[in-house]
Amino acid sequence: LFSSSASGASVVAIDNKIEQAMDLVKNHLMYAVREEVEVLKEQIKELLEKNSQLERENSLLKTLASPEQLEKFQSRLPAEVLCPEEQSPGAAAPAQHSGGSAV
């Protein structure tokens, strides 16, 4: 009798240890996930702010550009997207400046 009750107590103790280990793993994972979510929320916030700034900058540039400049830019856009290394130095400089000011 004593042997079987000791064996039962041993099984219960092992079950308790397993449950504690599982709780520890679960708590660790939940903490890690919450931490990652906070990092991602901050990145989203920064990207939204940068996007908003770039949209304002784009809008301002569109209002300051003449219709001829806009037409010229739009006609060159597909070629620049396909072959960015073929940009003229004059066309590349404002893009670099614009990118630098947005950072």
C-alpha positions as CSV (number, residue, x, y, z in Angstrom):
1,L,0.0,0.0,0.0
2,F,2.7,2.4,1.0
3,S,4.6,1.8,-2.2
4,S,1.6,2.5,-4.4
5,S,0.7,5.8,-2.6
6,A,4.3,6.9,-2.8
7,S,4.3,6.1,-6.5
8,G,1.1,8.1,-6.9
9,A,2.5,11.0,-5.1
10,S,5.6,10.9,-7.3
11,V,3.4,11.0,-10.5
12,V,1.5,14.0,-9.0
13,A,4.8,15.7,-8.2
14,I,6.1,15.1,-11.8
15,D,2.8,16.4,-13.2
16,N,3.1,19.5,-11.1
17,K,6.6,20.1,-12.3
18,I,5.5,19.6,-16.0
19,E,2.7,22.1,-15.4
20,Q,5.0,24.6,-13.8
21,A,7.5,24.3,-16.7
22,M,4.7,24.7,-19.3
23,D,3.4,27.8,-17.4
24,L,7.0,29.2,-17.4
25,V,7.4,28.6,-21.2
26,K,3.9,30.1,-21.8
27,N,4.7,33.2,-19.7
28,H,8.1,33.6,-21.5
29,L,6.5,33.4,-24.9
30,M,3.8,35.8,-24.0
31,Y,6.3,38.3,-22.8
32,A,8.4,37.9,-25.9
33,V,5.3,38.3,-28.2
34,R,4.2,41.4,-26.3
35,E,7.7,42.9,-26.6
36,E,7.8,42.2,-30.3
37,V,4.3,43.7,-30.7
38,E,5.5,46.9,-29.0
39,V,8.5,47.2,-31.3
40,L,6.3,46.6,-34.4
41,K,3.8,49.2,-33.2
42,E,6.6,51.8,-32.8
43,Q,7.9,50.9,-36.3
44,I,4.4,51.3,-37.8
45,K,4.0,54.7,-36.0
46,E,7.4,55.9,-37.4
47,L,6.5,54.7,-40.9
48,L,3.1,56.4,-40.8
49,E,4.8,59.6,-39.8
50,K,7.4,59.3,-42.5
51,N,4.8,58.5,-45.1
52,S,2.7,61.6,-44.0
53,Q,5.8,63.8,-44.3
54,L,6.7,62.4,-47.7
55,E,3.1,62.9,-48.9
56,R,3.2,66.6,-47.7
57,E,6.6,67.0,-49.4
58,N,5.2,65.5,-52.6
59,S,2.1,67.7,-52.5
60,L,4.3,70.8,-52.0
61,L,6.6,69.8,-54.9
62,K,3.6,69.2,-57.2
63,T,2.2,72.7,-56.4
64,L,5.6,74.4,-57.0
65,A,6.3,72.5,-60.2
66,S,5.1,74.0,-63.5
67,P,2.8,71.9,-65.7
68,E,5.7,71.3,-68.1
69,Q,8.0,70.0,-65.3
70,L,5.2,67.7,-64.1
71,E,4.7,66.4,-67.6
72,K,8.4,65.9,-68.1
73,F,8.8,64.1,-64.8
74,Q,5.8,61.8,-65.5
75,S,7.1,60.9,-68.9
76,R,10.5,60.0,-67.4
77,L,9.2,58.1,-64.4
78,P,8.7,54.6,-66.1
79,A,12.2,54.8,-67.6
80,E,13.7,55.7,-64.2
81,V,11.9,52.9,-62.5
82,L,13.2,50.4,-65.0
83,C,16.7,51.8,-65.4
84,P,17.7,54.0,-62.3
85,E,21.4,54.0,-63.2
86,E,20.6,56.0,-66.4
87,Q,19.3,59.0,-64.6
88,S,21.0,62.3,-65.4
89,P,23.0,63.9,-62.6
90,G,20.6,66.8,-62.5
91,A,17.6,64.6,-62.0
92,A,19.3,62.4,-59.4
93,A,20.4,65.3,-57.1
94,P,16.9,66.4,-56.0
95,A,15.8,62.8,-55.4
96,Q,18.8,62.3,-53.1
97,H,18.2,65.6,-51.3
98,S,14.5,64.8,-50.9
99,G,15.4,61.3,-49.5
100,G,18.0,62.8,-47.1
101,S,15.6,65.4,-45.7
102,A,12.9,62.7,-45.0
103,V,15.3,60.7,-42.8
